[in-house]
Amino acid sequence: MKDAVHLILFVSLTCTACSASRAEATSSDNSAPAAQRAEQPQEAPARETMSAKKLAEARSGFEKAWNAHMLVERFLPFAKDGSQSGVDYKGWAASADDRAAIATYLKAAAAAETQRMSNAEQLAFYITTYDAAALSAILNEQGGVERPEAPDPSQSVVVGRKKTTLGRLSDQIGRDAPFADPRAYFGMICGARGCLRTATGLPHPKSIDEWLARGEEDIVLQTTQMDTKSKTVRTIPFFKTHRAAFEKAYGSLAGYFAHTLEENRKHIRQEAQRNGNVASFDASLWDAQIKMLQSADVTFEFRESSLLNRPLMLNSTPHRAPRKRKPHADECLLSVYSQPPGTVLVGGESTGKRTPATISLVVGKSNEVAVQFDDGAVSDTKEVKGVGGRRFKVFIREPQ
C-alpha cells in the first residue's frame, strides 16, 4: 500500500461529534424544514442580565457535575456500530443535585451578556451551553436510558438573552457566527448513537485551540484514509454532513485536510528535533498527501469506518491533554501507532500489545520495531535507539 496511505495526525480535544446517520439527524441542514433553518435567533423577553461572576459560578457547578458523569476509556461502553457516548446518562438522571446544576447553568447562560466576550470566550461559552441544553433535553425527554436518541434540533433554548433552537445554535457555533469554528462540531453532544467522544472536559477560552485540536487527533486519525494513486480521500459521513462549514472556513474540504496535515507535519518535525530523531523524520508521506489535496481532481468518499470500533483517546482532566508517565532514567518508552491496528513486534517477537500501544525499549541499543496486521502482513521495520529517560513515537502503515 505504498500509494494507499492513511492520514496521520498528531495534533493534541472533549468531544462528542456526530458521525453517520445520527450526525445527519441532529444537523439542522438535514433534519429541519427550510423555513426553520432560515429562522434567526429572536430576542427573549427582558430579564436581569447575569453578571460574569455569577455565570462563572454556575459554569463551575455544571462542570463539576459534568466531570463526575463522564466516562473514561476503561469504563466506556461501545455500541455495535463502534459509537460511544462517553456520558453516564443513568448517573445524571439519578442525581437531583447534578440535574439542578444543568438548570442553574442554563438560567445563567440565558441571561449572559455575550457582547462583552472575546471570540474565544464566546466559542467556549456557546459550546458549553449547547452541551448543557442538549443534555437537559435528553434527560428530560428520555430519562436515564443508557443510549438515548439524539435531542430534537427544534428544541427551544435561550442563550445570551436570545431565543433560538438547538439546531440553529449548532450551526451558529460551527458555521455562521463570527467566532464559529467547524471543529466545534467534534465536541457537541448529539446523544449516544453514532457519536464520537474523544475527551471528557468542557472547553475553556484559554485552551480552546487545544480542545478543538484534540478532536481532530482522535476522529480524523482513526477515520480518514488517503489513496494518492487514485486521488481519493475516504472519510466518515460526519464530514459530508458538515461539509459546508469546513468549506466556509477553509475554502474547501480538501483545503481543511491539507491545512491540518501541514500543521501536523510541522508538529512532528519539531517533536523529532526535540527528541534528537531528525534523521528518522520522513516528510514524504505528508508531502504526497498535501500535493494530492491541492490538486483540482481529488475525490471524497464518505462511508462508515471500522476503525471506530477501537477505543478513542479519552481524557478525564477538564481542559488539559492526558499526562503521560515520564520514563525513568534507565528506561526508554516508545508509543506505537499504526493504520490499521495490529500487534507490535520488537526484534521480530510479539510484545502481545496492539496499537496504539506503549512499549519499553532496550536502552543503549537499536531496537527493531514493526507491526503485524490481522491479515498476517508485517510492516517495514523501524529502528529506534533506546535512550534512557526519553519517550519516542512511531507511525506505521500496512505494506502494499
Backbone hydrogen bonds, N-H to C=O, Kabsch-Sander energy under -0.5 kcal/mol:
donor,donor_aa,acceptor,acceptor_aa,energy
5,V,3,D,-1.0
5,V,226,M,-1.9
7,L,224,T,-1.1
9,L,7,L,-0.6
17,A,196,L,-2.4
19,S,17,A,-0.5
19,S,194,G,-3.4
22,R,19,S,-0.7
23,A,19,S,-1.2
24,E,20,A,-1.6
25,A,21,S,-1.9
26,T,22,R,-1.5
27,S,23,A,-1.1
30,N,27,S,-1.1
31,S,27,S,-2.2
32,A,28,S,-0.9
37,R,33,P,-2.5
38,A,34,A,-1.8
39,E,36,Q,-1.0
42,Q,163,K,-3.1
44,A,161,R,-2.4
50,M,111,A,-2.9
55,L,51,S,-2.3
56,A,52,A,-2.3
57,E,53,K,-2.1
58,A,54,K,-2.3
59,R,55,L,-2.6
60,S,56,A,-2.3
61,G,57,E,-1.8
62,F,58,A,-2.1
63,E,59,R,-3.0
64,K,60,S,-2.1
65,A,61,G,-1.8
66,W,62,F,-2.9
67,N,63,E,-2.8
68,A,64,K,-1.2
69,H,65,A,-0.9
69,H,66,W,-1.2
70,M,67,N,-0.5
71,L,86,G,-2.0
75,F,72,V,-1.8
76,L,72,V,-0.6
76,L,73,E,-1.3
79,A,83,S,-2.6
82,G,79,A,-1.9
84,Q,195,C,-2.3
88,D,69,H,-3.2
89,Y,87,V,-1.5
92,W,88,D,-2.1
93,A,89,Y,-2.6
94,A,90,K,-1.7
95,S,91,G,-0.8
95,S,92,W,-1.0
96,A,94,A,-0.7
99,R,95,S,-1.9
100,A,96,A,-2.1
101,A,97,D,-1.5
102,I,98,D,-1.2
103,A,99,R,-1.7
104,T,100,A,-2.6
105,Y,101,A,-2.0
106,L,102,I,-2.6
107,K,103,A,-2.0
108,A,104,T,-1.9
109,A,105,Y,-3.0
110,A,106,L,-1.9
111,A,107,K,-1.0
111,A,108,A,-0.5
112,A,109,A,-0.8
113,E,50,M,-0.5
114,T,112,A,-0.9
116,R,113,E,-0.6
117,M,114,T,-1.7
122,Q,118,S,-2.8
123,L,119,N,-2.6
124,A,120,A,-2.2
125,F,121,E,-2.4
126,Y,122,Q,-3.1
127,I,123,L,-2.3
128,T,124,A,-2.1
129,T,125,F,-2.4
130,Y,126,Y,-2.6
131,D,127,I,-2.5
132,A,128,T,-2.2
133,A,129,T,-2.7
134,A,130,Y,-3.0
135,L,131,D,-2.5
136,S,132,A,-2.4
137,A,133,A,-2.3
138,I,134,A,-2.3
139,L,135,L,-2.5
140,N,136,S,-2.6
141,E,137,A,-2.2
142,Q,138,I,-2.5
143,G,139,L,-1.3
145,V,142,Q,-0.7
155,Q,152,D,-2.1
157,V,164,T,-2.3
159,V,157,V,-0.5
159,V,162,K,-2.8
160,G,109,A,-2.8
161,R,110,A,-2.4
162,K,159,V,-1.2
163,K,42,Q,-4.6
164,T,157,V,-2.9
166,L,155,Q,-1.8
167,G,153,P,-3.3
169,L,165,T,-2.7
170,S,166,L,-2.3
171,D,167,G,-1.9
172,Q,168,R,-2.2
173,I,169,L,-2.2
174,G,170,S,-2.2
175,R,171,D,-2.4
176,D,171,D,-2.3
177,A,172,Q,-2.0
180,A,177,A,-1.8
181,D,173,I,-2.0
184,A,181,D,-2.3
185,Y,182,P,-1.6
186,F,183,R,-1.6
187,G,184,A,-1.7
188,M,16,T,-0.6
188,M,185,Y,-1.0
190,C,191,G,-0.6
192,A,148,P,-0.8
193,R,148,P,-0.9
195,C,192,A,-1.4
196,L,17,A,-2.8
198,T,15,C,-1.0
200,T,315,N,-1.6
207,S,204,H,-1.3
208,I,205,P,-1.0
211,W,207,S,-2.3
212,L,208,I,-2.5
213,A,209,D,-2.5
214,R,210,E,-1.8
215,G,211,W,-0.8
215,G,212,L,-0.7
216,E,212,L,-1.1
217,E,213,A,-2.0
218,D,214,R,-1.9
219,I,215,G,-2.5
220,V,216,E,-1.3
221,L,216,E,-1.1
221,L,217,E,-0.7
223,T,219,I,-1.1
223,T,220,V,-0.6
224,T,220,V,-1.6
225,Q,234,R,-2.8
226,M,5,V,-2.4
227,D,232,T,-2.8
228,T,3,D,-2.5
228,T,226,M,-0.6
231,K,227,D,-1.0
232,T,227,D,-2.0
233,V,299,T,-3.2
234,R,225,Q,-3.1
234,R,232,T,-0.5
235,T,233,V,-0.6
235,T,301,E,-2.7
239,F,236,I,-1.6
240,K,237,P,-0.8
241,T,237,P,-2.6
242,H,238,F,-1.9
243,R,240,K,-1.1
246,F,242,H,-1.6
247,E,243,R,-2.6
248,K,244,A,-2.1
249,A,245,A,-1.8
250,Y,246,F,-2.5
251,G,247,E,-1.8
256,Y,252,S,-1.5
257,F,253,L,-2.0
258,A,254,A,-2.5
259,H,255,G,-2.5
260,T,256,Y,-2.5
261,L,257,F,-2.3
262,E,258,A,-2.4
263,E,259,H,-2.1
264,N,260,T,-2.2
265,R,261,L,-2.8
266,K,262,E,-1.9
267,H,263,E,-2.2
268,I,264,N,-2.8
269,R,265,R,-2.2
270,Q,266,K,-2.2
271,E,267,H,-2.1
272,A,268,I,-2.4
273,Q,269,R,-2.2
274,R,270,Q,-2.1
275,N,271,E,-2.0
276,G,272,A,-0.5
276,G,273,Q,-0.7
277,N,272,A,-2.7
280,S,277,N,-1.1
281,F,278,V,-1.4
283,A,281,F,-0.6
287,D,283,A,-2.8
288,A,284,S,-2.4
289,Q,285,L,-1.8
290,I,286,W,-3.0
291,K,287,D,-2.3
292,M,288,A,-1.8
293,L,289,Q,-2.4
294,Q,290,I,-1.6
295,S,292,M,-1.3
298,V,295,S,-0.7
299,T,231,K,-2.8
301,E,233,V,-2.9
303,R,235,T,-2.6
303,R,301,E,-0.6
308,L,305,S,-1.4
309,N,306,S,-1.7
310,R,307,L,-1.4
314,L,312,L,-0.7
331,E,328,H,-1.8
332,C,361,L,-0.7
333,L,390,R,-2.1
334,L,359,I,-2.8
335,S,392,F,-2.9
336,V,334,L,-0.5
336,V,357,A,-3.5
337,Y,335,S,-0.5
337,Y,394,V,-2.4
339,Q,396,I,-1.6
343,T,372,Q,-2.8
344,V,353,K,-3.1
345,L,370,A,-3.3
346,V,349,E,-2.7
347,G,368,E,-3.0
349,E,346,V,-1.4
351,T,344,V,-2.6
355,T,342,G,-2.6
357,A,336,V,-1.9
359,I,334,L,-2.8
361,L,332,C,-2.9
363,V,361,L,-0.6
364,G,386,G,-3.0
365,K,362,V,-1.3
367,N,365,K,-0.6
367,N,384,V,-2.7
369,V,367,N,-0.7
369,V,382,K,-3.2
370,A,345,L,-2.2
372,Q,343,T,-2.9
373,F,371,V,-0.6
373,F,377,A,-3.0
374,D,341,P,-0.6
376,G,373,F,-2.2
379,S,371,V,-2.6
382,K,369,V,-3.1
384,V,367,N,-2.6
384,V,382,K,-0.6
386,G,362,V,-0.6
386,G,365,K,-2.6
389,G,328,H,-1.2
389,G,331,E,-2.5
390,R,331,E,-0.5
390,R,387,V,-1.7
392,F,333,L,-2.6
394,V,335,S,-2.2
396,I,337,Y,-2.5
398,E,339,Q,-1.5
